[in-house]
Every structure is written in structure tokens, then in C-alpha cells.
Amino acid sequence: MNIVLIGMKGCGKTTVGKLLAHNLAVPFLDCDAEIEKICQQEQGETLPFRQIFARYGAAYFHELEAQALRKIAQNSENARFVLSCGGGTPLRQENQEILRKAGKIIFLDVEKEILLQRILAHGIPAFFPYQDNPQKSLDVLLAARLPVYQQCAGITLHVAGDAPEAIVATILKQVRENDAD
């Protein structure tokens, strides 16, 4: 079974995803890295996903994101993997449908204060609507995104400050229990 991790930036999708993939002996896929590969092929330049968003805009970024998901989903029947999605990935209906077909969706839900601290450690992201007010930006984003994450996920894990290893153990237990049902 494939596992798809969703949640806000800073919730631990990449850290947990890599550890989970190692534990399951399957490849780890990162949606942002796939976006970077497609952009490099299309634009002929290597840019980090943040710069792709800033330089080419949200519409182009989201189209690359959908392309990356479609590519991953095409392989999902033949190959096993753990996929870490960008924070905005599940917001598009098309992406939700692709993700549901790709694997078991797990929402890593982290407290707002922890998220803000983790996000700001890397600077204010381009997608924050209020660049001069990160707290307000996160509040607005969470209000829009939490219902989508919760609706999209097969499993929601509240992971306050849990160690990545503990989160992985919980995911494995939850997935096994859901498979038994």
C-alpha cells in the first residue's frame, strides 16, 4: 500500500515520510522535488520549488504540481512508495482525486504555535497572504486548509511535538488496523 502524507508546511511530512519509507523499504517521493524536475525539463533551469512559485506564479506552480501527481499516480499501481505532498496540494479537487487513487492519505495535524515556529525558521514563505503578519497568514491558511485536510484524509494524526520515530510507529499501527477492517 502507498502512503500519502498531507498537512501544512512544517508539520513533518518530509522527515516522517523519509523515515516511514525507510521502515517500509519503499521509495520516498516528494511532490516538491517532482515539481522541480518538471520545471527543469520545461524551463531549462534548476530552481527550488519556492523560487518556481515566486518567479512563475501560483497558477504555473499548481499546474506543475498536478502534472507531478498524475505522473506519480500512473506508477502507483506498479510501485510502492511514501509520498510527501506540498501543503497546498490537496486544495485542488483534481489533486484530491489523484491522491485518493494513489494511496492511503494521512493528515499530520500539528498545533498552530509549533507550525509557525517551524515555518518561520526558514523565513516567511511566498504563499503567506500577509507578508508582514505571519500569525495572521497562518490563521487564514489554517481556516481554509484544515477542513480540506480532514475531509481528504483517511487517517488524521495529531502530532504535537512527537518524535518522528513515534509518529512512524503510530502510522504503521493505524494503517495495519485500517487494513484489517
ChimeraX commands (.cxc) that place a marker at each C-alpha (Angstrom):
marker #1 position 0.00,0.00,0.00 radius 0.5
marker #1 position 1.16,3.52,-0.81 radius 0.5
marker #1 position 1.05,6.19,1.87 radius 0.5
marker #1 position 0.39,9.85,1.08 radius 0.5
marker #1 position 1.24,12.44,3.74 radius 0.5
marker #1 position -0.61,15.76,3.75 radius 0.5
marker #1 position -0.60,18.75,6.06 radius 0.5
marker #1 position 0.71,22.26,6.46 radius 0.5
marker #1 position 4.25,23.22,5.69 radius 0.5
marker #1 position 6.31,22.43,8.78 radius 0.5
marker #1 position 4.17,19.54,10.03 radius 0.5
marker #1 position 6.93,16.98,9.41 radius 0.5
marker #1 position 5.77,15.32,6.17 radius 0.5
marker #1 position 9.28,15.07,4.70 radius 0.5
marker #1 position 11.03,13.96,7.88 radius 0.5
marker #1 position 8.35,11.42,8.76 radius 0.5
marker #1 position 7.96,10.36,5.12 radius 0.5
marker #1 position 11.64,9.53,4.67 radius 0.5
marker #1 position 11.71,7.55,7.91 radius 0.5
marker #1 position 8.47,5.76,7.06 radius 0.5
marker #1 position 9.71,4.87,3.57 radius 0.5
marker #1 position 12.94,3.51,5.04 radius 0.5
marker #1 position 10.95,1.48,7.56 radius 0.5
marker #1 position 8.76,0.02,4.80 radius 0.5
marker #1 position 11.71,-0.42,2.40 radius 0.5
marker #1 position 9.96,1.61,-0.32 radius 0.5
marker #1 position 10.99,4.78,-2.17 radius 0.5
marker #1 position 10.25,8.18,-0.70 radius 0.5
marker #1 position 8.74,10.68,-3.14 radius 0.5
marker #1 position 8.49,14.39,-2.50 radius 0.5
marker #1 position 5.95,16.31,-4.57 radius 0.5
marker #1 position 8.06,19.49,-4.42 radius 0.5
marker #1 position 11.10,17.63,-5.81 radius 0.5
marker #1 position 8.95,16.25,-8.63 radius 0.5
marker #1 position 7.75,19.80,-9.41 radius 0.5
marker #1 position 11.38,20.94,-9.57 radius 0.5
marker #1 position 12.20,18.15,-12.06 radius 0.5
marker #1 position 9.32,19.05,-14.35 radius 0.5
marker #1 position 10.19,22.77,-14.19 radius 0.5
marker #1 position 13.79,21.95,-15.09 radius 0.5
marker #1 position 12.60,19.98,-18.12 radius 0.5
marker #1 position 10.19,22.71,-19.22 radius 0.5
marker #1 position 12.18,25.84,-18.40 radius 0.5
marker #1 position 15.72,24.52,-18.72 radius 0.5
marker #1 position 16.76,25.84,-15.33 radius 0.5
marker #1 position 17.05,24.25,-11.92 radius 0.5
marker #1 position 15.08,26.15,-9.29 radius 0.5
marker #1 position 13.94,25.26,-5.79 radius 0.5
marker #1 position 10.14,24.96,-5.56 radius 0.5
marker #1 position 9.88,28.23,-3.60 radius 0.5
marker #1 position 11.59,30.11,-6.44 radius 0.5
marker #1 position 9.38,28.42,-9.03 radius 0.5
marker #1 position 6.34,29.73,-7.15 radius 0.5
marker #1 position 7.85,33.21,-6.76 radius 0.5
marker #1 position 9.13,33.52,-10.34 radius 0.5
marker #1 position 6.37,31.87,-12.37 radius 0.5
marker #1 position 3.38,32.39,-10.09 radius 0.5
marker #1 position 0.83,30.22,-8.35 radius 0.5
marker #1 position -1.04,29.10,-11.47 radius 0.5
marker #1 position 2.08,27.68,-13.14 radius 0.5
marker #1 position 3.24,26.09,-9.88 radius 0.5
marker #1 position -0.12,24.38,-9.36 radius 0.5
marker #1 position -0.15,23.08,-12.92 radius 0.5
marker #1 position 3.30,21.55,-12.37 radius 0.5
marker #1 position 2.00,20.08,-9.11 radius 0.5
marker #1 position -0.92,18.41,-10.91 radius 0.5
marker #1 position 1.46,17.08,-13.59 radius 0.5
marker #1 position 3.74,15.66,-10.91 radius 0.5
marker #1 position 0.80,13.96,-9.15 radius 0.5
marker #1 position -0.51,12.46,-12.39 radius 0.5
marker #1 position 2.96,11.07,-13.12 radius 0.5
marker #1 position 3.24,9.58,-9.62 radius 0.5
marker #1 position -0.28,8.16,-9.80 radius 0.5
marker #1 position 0.48,6.42,-13.09 radius 0.5
marker #1 position 3.17,4.46,-11.28 radius 0.5
marker #1 position 1.14,3.87,-8.12 radius 0.5
marker #1 position -0.32,0.56,-9.25 radius 0.5
marker #1 position 3.07,-0.99,-10.01 radius 0.5
marker #1 position 5.37,0.62,-7.46 radius 0.5
marker #1 position 5.05,1.10,-3.71 radius 0.5
marker #1 position 6.07,4.42,-2.16 radius 0.5
marker #1 position 5.57,7.04,0.53 radius 0.5
marker #1 position 4.64,10.46,-0.89 radius 0.5
marker #1 position 5.01,13.80,0.86 radius 0.5
marker #1 position 2.73,16.48,-0.61 radius 0.5
marker #1 position 3.08,20.23,-0.52 radius 0.5
marker #1 position 0.82,22.00,1.95 radius 0.5
marker #1 position -1.44,23.30,-0.80 radius 0.5
marker #1 position -1.55,20.12,-2.87 radius 0.5
marker #1 position -4.90,18.78,-1.54 radius 0.5
marker #1 position -6.67,22.10,-2.06 radius 0.5
marker #1 position -7.41,21.40,-5.73 radius 0.5
marker #1 position -10.21,18.92,-6.39 radius 0.5
marker #1 position -8.25,17.28,-9.22 radius 0.5
marker #1 position -5.34,16.67,-6.85 radius 0.5
marker #1 position -7.62,15.16,-4.20 radius 0.5
marker #1 position -8.91,12.61,-6.68 radius 0.5
marker #1 position -5.40,11.71,-7.81 radius 0.5
marker #1 position -4.20,11.37,-4.20 radius 0.5
marker #1 position -7.10,9.10,-3.22 radius 0.5
marker #1 position -6.22,6.75,-6.08 radius 0.5
marker #1 position -2.52,6.88,-5.25 radius 0.5
marker #1 position -2.72,5.58,-1.69 radius 0.5
marker #1 position -3.82,5.91,1.93 radius 0.5
marker #1 position -3.93,9.62,2.81 radius 0.5
marker #1 position -2.65,10.59,6.26 radius 0.5
marker #1 position -3.01,14.12,7.61 radius 0.5
marker #1 position -0.26,15.17,10.05 radius 0.5
marker #1 position -2.02,17.73,12.24 radius 0.5
marker #1 position 0.33,19.93,14.28 radius 0.5
marker #1 position -0.55,22.73,16.69 radius 0.5
marker #1 position -0.52,26.22,15.20 radius 0.5
marker #1 position 2.21,27.54,17.51 radius 0.5
marker #1 position 4.59,24.71,16.59 radius 0.5
marker #1 position 3.84,25.15,12.88 radius 0.5
marker #1 position 4.51,28.88,12.97 radius 0.5
marker #1 position 7.83,28.40,14.72 radius 0.5
marker #1 position 8.93,25.74,12.21 radius 0.5
marker #1 position 7.77,27.72,9.18 radius 0.5
marker #1 position 9.42,30.97,10.25 radius 0.5
marker #1 position 12.72,29.17,10.86 radius 0.5
marker #1 position 13.08,29.23,7.04 radius 0.5
marker #1 position 11.75,32.76,6.53 radius 0.5
marker #1 position 8.27,33.96,5.58 radius 0.5
marker #1 position 7.05,31.84,2.66 radius 0.5
marker #1 position 5.83,33.44,-0.59 radius 0.5
marker #1 position 2.39,31.86,-0.18 radius 0.5
marker #1 position 1.71,33.71,3.10 radius 0.5
marker #1 position -1.02,36.25,2.23 radius 0.5
marker #1 position 0.15,38.81,4.83 radius 0.5
marker #1 position 3.90,39.03,4.48 radius 0.5
marker #1 position 4.10,41.50,7.36 radius 0.5
marker #1 position 1.94,39.37,9.69 radius 0.5
marker #1 position 2.91,35.67,9.73 radius 0.5
marker #1 position 0.49,34.83,12.58 radius 0.5
marker #1 position -2.48,36.24,10.67 radius 0.5
marker #1 position -1.30,34.49,7.50 radius 0.5
marker #1 position -1.15,31.12,9.23 radius 0.5
marker #1 position -4.58,31.68,10.81 radius 0.5
marker #1 position -6.11,32.41,7.40 radius 0.5
marker #1 position -4.39,29.45,5.75 radius 0.5
marker #1 position -5.38,27.04,8.52 radius 0.5
marker #1 position -9.01,28.20,8.39 radius 0.5
marker #1 position -9.10,27.36,4.68 radius 0.5
marker #1 position -6.96,24.23,4.71 radius 0.5
marker #1 position -7.87,22.27,7.85 radius 0.5
marker #1 position -11.36,21.30,6.63 radius 0.5
marker #1 position -9.88,20.13,3.30 radius 0.5
marker #1 position -7.14,18.11,5.00 radius 0.5
marker #1 position -9.64,16.49,7.37 radius 0.5
marker #1 position -12.10,15.68,4.59 radius 0.5
marker #1 position -9.39,14.30,2.31 radius 0.5
marker #1 position -7.54,12.16,4.86 radius 0.5
marker #1 position -8.31,8.56,5.66 radius 0.5
marker #1 position -6.35,8.96,8.89 radius 0.5
marker #1 position -5.71,12.13,10.91 radius 0.5
marker #1 position -2.84,12.08,13.39 radius 0.5
marker #1 position -2.47,14.82,15.98 radius 0.5
marker #1 position 1.31,15.05,16.32 radius 0.5
marker #1 position 2.12,17.82,18.77 radius 0.5
marker #1 position 5.83,17.54,19.38 radius 0.5
marker #1 position 6.13,13.80,18.91 radius 0.5
marker #1 position 9.44,12.33,17.76 radius 0.5
marker #1 position 9.43,11.27,14.10 radius 0.5
marker #1 position 10.04,7.64,15.12 radius 0.5
marker #1 position 6.94,7.69,17.33 radius 0.5
marker #1 position 4.86,9.19,14.51 radius 0.5
marker #1 position 6.07,6.47,12.13 radius 0.5
marker #1 position 5.14,3.77,14.65 radius 0.5
marker #1 position 1.68,5.30,15.02 radius 0.5
marker #1 position 1.21,5.47,11.24 radius 0.5
marker #1 position 2.22,1.84,10.80 radius 0.5
marker #1 position -0.17,0.78,13.58 radius 0.5
marker #1 position -3.06,2.85,12.15 radius 0.5
marker #1 position -2.52,1.60,8.60 radius 0.5
marker #1 position -2.42,-2.02,9.78 radius 0.5
marker #1 position -5.62,-1.53,11.82 radius 0.5
marker #1 position -7.40,0.12,8.88 radius 0.5
marker #1 position -6.31,-2.67,6.54 radius 0.5
marker #1 position -7.70,-5.24,8.96 radius 0.5
marker #1 position -11.15,-3.57,8.91 radius 0.5
marker link #1:1,2 radius 0.2
marker link #1:2,3 radius 0.2
marker link #1:3,4 radius 0.2
marker link #1:4,5 radius 0.2
marker link #1:5,6 radius 0.2
marker link #1:6,7 radius 0.2
marker link #1:7,8 radius 0.2
marker link #1:8,9 radius 0.2
marker link #1:9,10 radius 0.2
marker link #1:10,11 radius 0.2
marker link #1:11,12 radius 0.2
marker link #1:12,13 radius 0.2
marker link #1:13,14 radius 0.2
marker link #1:14,15 radius 0.2
marker link #1:15,16 radius 0.2
marker link #1:16,17 radius 0.2
marker link #1:17,18 radius 0.2
marker link #1:18,19 radius 0.2
marker link #1:19,20 radius 0.2
marker link #1:20,21 radius 0.2
marker link #1:21,22 radius 0.2
marker link #1:22,23 radius 0.2
marker link #1:23,24 radius 0.2
marker link #1:24,25 radius 0.2
marker link #1:25,26 radius 0.2
marker link #1:26,27 radius 0.2
marker link #1:27,28 radius 0.2
marker link #1:28,29 radius 0.2
marker link #1:29,30 radius 0.2
marker link #1:30,31 radius 0.2
marker link #1:31,32 radius 0.2
marker link #1:32,33 radius 0.2
marker link #1:33,34 radius 0.2
marker link #1:34,35 radius 0.2
marker link #1:35,36 radius 0.2
marker link #1:36,37 radius 0.2
marker link #1:37,38 radius 0.2
marker link #1:38,39 radius 0.2
marker link #1:39,40 radius 0.2
marker link #1:40,41 radius 0.2
marker link #1:41,42 radius 0.2
marker link #1:42,43 radius 0.2
marker link #1:43,44 radius 0.2
marker link #1:44,45 radius 0.2
marker link #1:45,46 radius 0.2
marker link #1:46,47 radius 0.2
marker link #1:47,48 radius 0.2
marker link #1:48,49 radius 0.2
marker link #1:49,50 radius 0.2
marker link #1:50,51 radius 0.2
marker link #1:51,52 radius 0.2
marker link #1:52,53 radius 0.2
marker link #1:53,54 radius 0.2
marker link #1:54,55 radius 0.2
marker link #1:55,56 radius 0.2
marker link #1:56,57 radius 0.2
marker link #1:57,58 radius 0.2
marker link #1:58,59 radius 0.2
marker link #1:59,60 radius 0.2
marker link #1:60,61 radius 0.2
marker link #1:61,62 radius 0.2
marker link #1:62,63 radius 0.2
marker link #1:63,64 radius 0.2
marker link #1:64,65 radius 0.2
marker link #1:65,66 radius 0.2
marker link #1:66,67 radius 0.2
marker link #1:67,68 radius 0.2
marker link #1:68,69 radius 0.2
marker link #1:69,70 radius 0.2
marker link #1:70,71 radius 0.2
marker link #1:71,72 radius 0.2
marker link #1:72,73 radius 0.2
marker link #1:73,74 radius 0.2
marker link #1:74,75 radius 0.2
marker link #1:75,76 radius 0.2
marker link #1:76,77 radius 0.2
marker link #1:77,78 radius 0.2
marker link #1:78,79 radius 0.2
marker link #1:79,80 radius 0.2
marker link #1:80,81 radius 0.2
marker link #1:81,82 radius 0.2
marker link #1:82,83 radius 0.2
marker link #1:83,84 radius 0.2
marker link #1:84,85 radius 0.2
marker link #1:85,86 radius 0.2
marker link #1:86,87 radius 0.2
marker link #1:87,88 radius 0.2
marker link #1:88,89 radius 0.2
marker link #1:89,90 radius 0.2
marker link #1:90,91 radius 0.2
marker link #1:91,92 radius 0.2
marker link #1:92,93 radius 0.2
marker link #1:93,94 radius 0.2
marker link #1:94,95 radius 0.2
marker link #1:95,96 radius 0.2
marker link #1:96,97 radius 0.2
marker link #1:97,98 radius 0.2
marker link #1:98,99 radius 0.2
marker link #1:99,100 radius 0.2
marker link #1:100,101 radius 0.2
marker link #1:101,102 radius 0.2
marker link #1:102,103 radius 0.2
marker link #1:103,104 radius 0.2
marker link #1:104,105 radius 0.2
marker link #1:105,106 radius 0.2
marker link #1:106,107 radius 0.2
marker link #1:107,108 radius 0.2
marker link #1:108,109 radius 0.2
marker link #1:109,110 radius 0.2
marker link #1:110,111 radius 0.2
marker link #1:111,112 radius 0.2
marker link #1:112,113 radius 0.2
marker link #1:113,114 radius 0.2
marker link #1:114,115 radius 0.2
marker link #1:115,116 radius 0.2
marker link #1:116,117 radius 0.2
marker link #1:117,118 radius 0.2
marker link #1:118,119 radius 0.2
marker link #1:119,120 radius 0.2
marker link #1:120,121 radius 0.2
marker link #1:121,122 radius 0.2
marker link #1:122,123 radius 0.2
marker link #1:123,124 radius 0.2
marker link #1:124,125 radius 0.2
marker link #1:125,126 radius 0.2
marker link #1:126,127 radius 0.2
marker link #1:127,128 radius 0.2
marker link #1:128,129 radius 0.2
marker link #1:129,130 radius 0.2
marker link #1:130,131 radius 0.2
marker link #1:131,132 radius 0.2
marker link #1:132,133 radius 0.2
marker link #1:133,134 radius 0.2
marker link #1:134,135 radius 0.2
marker link #1:135,136 radius 0.2
marker link #1:136,137 radius 0.2
marker link #1:137,138 radius 0.2
marker link #1:138,139 radius 0.2
marker link #1:139,140 radius 0.2
marker link #1:140,141 radius 0.2
marker link #1:141,142 radius 0.2
marker link #1:142,143 radius 0.2
marker link #1:143,144 radius 0.2
marker link #1:144,145 radius 0.2
marker link #1:145,146 radius 0.2
marker link #1:146,147 radius 0.2
marker link #1:147,148 radius 0.2
marker link #1:148,149 radius 0.2
marker link #1:149,150 radius 0.2
marker link #1:150,151 radius 0.2
marker link #1:151,152 radius 0.2
marker link #1:152,153 radius 0.2
marker link #1:153,154 radius 0.2
marker link #1:154,155 radius 0.2
marker link #1:155,156 radius 0.2
marker link #1:156,157 radius 0.2
marker link #1:157,158 radius 0.2
marker link #1:158,159 radius 0.2
marker link #1:159,160 radius 0.2
marker link #1:160,161 radius 0.2
marker link #1:161,162 radius 0.2
marker link #1:162,163 radius 0.2
marker link #1:163,164 radius 0.2
marker link #1:164,165 radius 0.2
marker link #1:165,166 radius 0.2
marker link #1:166,167 radius 0.2
marker link #1:167,168 radius 0.2
marker link #1:168,169 radius 0.2
marker link #1:169,170 radius 0.2
marker link #1:170,171 radius 0.2
marker link #1:171,172 radius 0.2
marker link #1:172,173 radius 0.2
marker link #1:173,174 radius 0.2
marker link #1:174,175 radius 0.2
marker link #1:175,176 radius 0.2
marker link #1:176,177 radius 0.2
marker link #1:177,178 radius 0.2
marker link #1:178,179 radius 0.2
marker link #1:179,180 radius 0.2
marker link #1:180,181 radius 0.2
view
